[in-house]
């Protein structure tokens, strides 16, 4: 069974949503038969490519208020309560992530989709590491054991730009208006960072629908029915 999750790497709800999905899959009875695939849904293409902003600056520019005044949920506290600590949001920086998504597509092409996304979420939210420039990303290529020069060439040529855009278009066709967006077994679209219990229920529902129970002929074997359970007569 395939589970796809579309994310923006600097979206705090995406990092939390990915964590919750992992927890749900870990608890799922058939977890060894679940493939989790991360896909790109860039939301920061409007940011400049030559500099980054503090999260507080970005929120002020968008909403005209500092984060504490917007009434937004305490996502750092929510993440800590679910085992993600530190989870740095307010003191982090944001910027244009288009090149980072191209890097993730390149890593995925090398068979490291989940490993690369997990590393980025841990580095960005756990340590507030930058993920925006070519030099930043080449450092991650070393940590993922990717060929540095091949990675440099792929990013310099924007070899995976069309793939990233195709991912985003696919998410929109499936009904996504924001990130994260999860599709379970190609049939259930789940917007937002849903809790692990709800995701686990959907995993079970999708599994049962695609693996119906087949009743085989049982002959005249004794069984209890709606009218009760008869006691077999002694011979």
C-alpha positions as CSV (number, residue, x, y, z in Angstrom):
1,X,0.0,0.0,0.0
2,X,1.4,3.4,-1.0
3,X,1.0,6.5,1.1
4,X,2.1,9.8,-0.5
5,X,2.7,13.0,1.5
6,X,3.1,16.4,-0.2
7,X,5.0,19.0,1.8
8,X,6.8,22.3,1.9
9,X,10.1,21.6,3.7
10,X,10.0,24.8,5.8
11,X,6.3,24.4,6.8
12,X,6.1,23.5,10.5
13,X,2.8,21.7,10.0
14,X,4.5,19.5,7.3
15,X,7.3,18.5,9.6
16,X,4.8,17.6,12.3
17,X,2.5,15.9,9.8
18,X,5.3,13.8,8.6
19,X,6.2,12.8,12.1
20,X,2.5,11.9,12.8
21,X,2.3,9.8,9.7
22,X,5.5,7.9,10.6
23,X,3.9,7.1,14.1
24,X,0.7,5.9,12.5
25,X,2.6,3.6,10.0
26,X,4.7,2.3,12.9
27,X,1.6,1.3,14.8
28,X,-0.1,-0.2,11.7
29,X,-0.4,-4.0,11.7
30,X,0.8,-4.2,8.1
31,X,3.5,-1.5,8.3
32,X,6.0,-3.7,6.5
33,X,3.7,-3.5,3.4
34,X,3.4,0.3,3.4
35,X,5.5,2.5,1.2
36,X,5.7,6.1,2.2
37,X,6.7,8.5,-0.6
38,X,7.4,12.2,0.0
39,X,6.5,14.7,-2.8
40,X,7.1,18.4,-3.2
41,X,4.5,21.1,-2.8
42,X,6.6,24.3,-2.9
43,X,4.9,27.3,-1.2
44,X,7.9,29.7,-0.9
45,X,8.6,30.4,-4.6
46,X,7.8,34.1,-4.0
47,X,10.6,34.5,-1.5
48,X,13.9,36.1,-2.9
49,X,16.6,33.6,-3.8
50,X,19.5,35.7,-2.6
51,X,18.6,36.1,1.1
52,X,16.5,34.7,3.9
53,X,14.1,36.2,6.4
54,X,13.5,35.4,10.0
55,X,10.2,33.7,10.7
56,X,9.1,36.8,12.7
57,X,10.0,39.1,9.8
58,X,8.0,36.9,7.4
59,X,4.9,36.7,9.6
60,X,5.1,40.5,10.2
61,X,5.3,41.1,6.4
62,X,2.3,38.8,5.7
63,X,0.0,39.5,8.7
64,X,1.2,42.8,10.1
65,X,1.8,41.3,13.5
66,X,4.4,39.2,15.3
67,X,3.6,35.5,15.6
68,X,2.5,35.8,19.3
69,X,-0.2,38.3,18.2
70,X,-1.7,36.2,15.4
71,X,-3.5,33.7,17.6
72,X,-1.7,30.8,15.9
73,X,-1.4,27.5,17.8
74,X,1.7,26.8,19.8
75,X,3.2,24.3,17.3
76,X,6.5,24.1,19.1
77,X,4.7,23.0,22.2
78,X,2.6,20.5,20.2
79,X,5.7,19.0,18.6
80,X,7.4,18.7,21.9
81,X,4.4,16.9,23.4
82,X,4.7,14.3,20.6
83,X,8.5,13.7,21.0
84,X,9.9,16.3,18.6
85,X,12.2,18.4,20.7
86,X,13.8,20.8,19.9
87,X,11.4,21.9,17.2
88,X,12.5,25.3,16.2
89,X,9.9,27.5,14.4
90,X,9.8,31.0,15.7
91,X,13.6,31.5,15.8
92,X,14.2,29.9,12.4
93,X,14.7,31.5,9.0
94,X,12.7,31.1,5.8
95,X,13.5,31.6,2.2
96,X,13.0,30.4,-1.3
97,X,13.0,26.6,-1.3
98,X,12.8,25.8,-5.0
99,X,16.4,24.6,-5.1
100,X,15.9,22.5,-2.0
101,X,13.0,20.8,-3.6
102,X,15.1,20.1,-6.7
103,X,17.7,18.6,-4.4
104,X,15.1,16.3,-2.8
105,X,13.9,15.2,-6.2
106,X,17.5,14.4,-7.1
107,X,18.0,12.4,-3.9
108,X,14.7,10.6,-4.6
109,X,16.0,9.6,-8.0
110,X,19.0,8.1,-6.3
111,X,16.7,5.9,-4.1
112,X,16.8,8.2,-1.1
113,X,13.4,9.8,-1.0
114,X,12.4,9.1,2.6
115,X,16.0,9.4,3.9
116,X,16.4,12.8,2.4
117,X,13.1,14.3,3.5
118,X,13.6,12.9,7.0
119,X,17.1,14.4,7.1
120,X,15.8,17.8,6.0
121,X,13.0,17.9,8.5
122,X,15.4,17.0,11.3
123,X,18.1,19.5,10.3
124,X,15.8,22.4,9.6
125,X,13.4,22.1,12.5
126,X,15.7,20.3,14.9
127,X,18.8,22.4,14.4
128,X,17.7,25.4,12.3
129,X,20.2,24.5,9.7
130,X,20.0,26.4,6.4
131,X,18.7,24.5,3.3
132,X,18.6,27.3,0.8
133,X,21.8,27.7,-1.1
134,X,23.8,25.4,-3.4
135,X,26.5,25.2,-0.8
136,X,24.0,24.3,1.9
137,X,22.6,21.5,-0.3
138,X,26.0,20.1,-1.3
139,X,26.7,19.6,2.4
140,X,23.5,17.5,2.6
141,X,24.6,15.5,-0.4
142,X,27.7,14.4,1.6
143,X,25.5,13.3,4.5
144,X,23.3,11.3,2.2
145,X,26.4,9.8,0.4
146,X,25.4,11.3,-2.9
147,X,28.0,12.2,-5.4
148,X,28.8,15.9,-4.8
149,X,29.8,16.8,-8.3
150,X,26.8,15.0,-9.8
151,X,24.6,16.8,-7.4
152,X,26.2,20.1,-8.2
153,X,25.6,19.6,-11.9
154,X,22.0,18.4,-11.4
155,X,21.1,21.5,-9.3
156,X,23.1,23.9,-11.6
157,X,21.2,22.6,-14.6
158,X,17.9,22.6,-12.7
159,X,17.5,19.0,-14.0
160,X,14.6,18.3,-11.6
161,X,12.7,21.6,-11.8
162,X,10.0,20.1,-14.0
163,X,9.6,17.1,-11.7
164,X,9.0,19.4,-8.7
165,X,6.4,21.4,-10.6
166,X,4.8,18.2,-11.7
167,X,4.5,17.1,-8.1
168,X,2.8,20.3,-7.2
169,X,0.3,20.1,-10.1
170,X,-0.5,16.5,-9.1
171,X,-1.3,17.5,-5.6
172,X,-3.6,20.3,-6.8
173,X,-5.4,17.8,-9.2
174,X,-6.0,15.6,-6.2
175,X,-7.6,18.4,-4.2
176,X,-4.7,19.9,-2.2
177,X,-4.9,23.6,-1.5
178,X,-2.1,23.6,1.0
179,X,0.5,21.4,2.7
180,X,0.8,18.9,4.1
181,X,-1.5,16.8,2.0
182,X,-1.6,13.0,2.3
183,X,-3.1,10.4,-0.1
184,X,-3.6,6.9,1.3
185,X,-3.7,4.1,-1.3
186,X,-4.8,6.5,-4.0
187,X,-8.3,6.8,-2.5
188,X,-8.2,9.0,0.6
189,X,-7.0,12.6,0.5
190,X,-6.1,13.9,3.9
191,X,-5.4,17.7,4.2
192,X,-3.4,19.1,7.1
193,X,-1.4,17.6,9.9
194,X,-4.0,15.1,11.1
195,X,-3.3,13.3,14.4
196,X,-1.8,9.8,14.3
197,X,-4.9,8.0,15.6
198,X,-7.0,9.4,12.7
199,X,-4.3,8.4,10.2
200,X,-4.1,4.9,11.6
201,X,-7.8,4.5,11.3
202,X,-7.6,5.5,7.6
203,X,-4.7,3.1,7.0
204,X,-6.8,0.3,8.4
205,X,-9.9,1.3,6.4
206,X,-7.9,1.5,3.1
207,X,-6.2,-1.8,3.9
208,X,-9.5,-3.6,4.6
209,X,-11.1,-2.2,1.4
210,X,-8.3,-3.4,-0.7
211,X,-8.0,-6.8,1.1
212,X,-11.5,-8.1,1.5
213,X,-12.1,-11.3,3.3
214,X,-13.0,-14.2,1.1
215,X,-15.5,-16.7,2.5
216,X,-14.6,-20.2,1.4
217,X,-17.0,-23.1,1.4
218,X,-17.2,-24.7,4.8
219,X,-19.5,-27.6,4.2
220,X,-21.7,-28.6,7.1
221,X,-19.2,-27.6,9.9
222,X,-21.1,-26.7,13.0
223,X,-21.4,-23.0,13.8
224,X,-23.5,-20.6,16.0
225,X,-26.1,-18.4,14.2
226,X,-28.3,-15.4,14.9
227,X,-30.9,-17.7,16.7
228,X,-28.4,-19.0,19.2
229,X,-25.9,-21.7,19.5
230,X,-27.3,-25.2,19.6
231,X,-25.6,-27.8,21.8
232,X,-24.7,-30.8,19.7
233,X,-26.6,-33.9,20.6
234,X,-24.5,-36.6,22.2
235,X,-24.1,-39.7,20.1
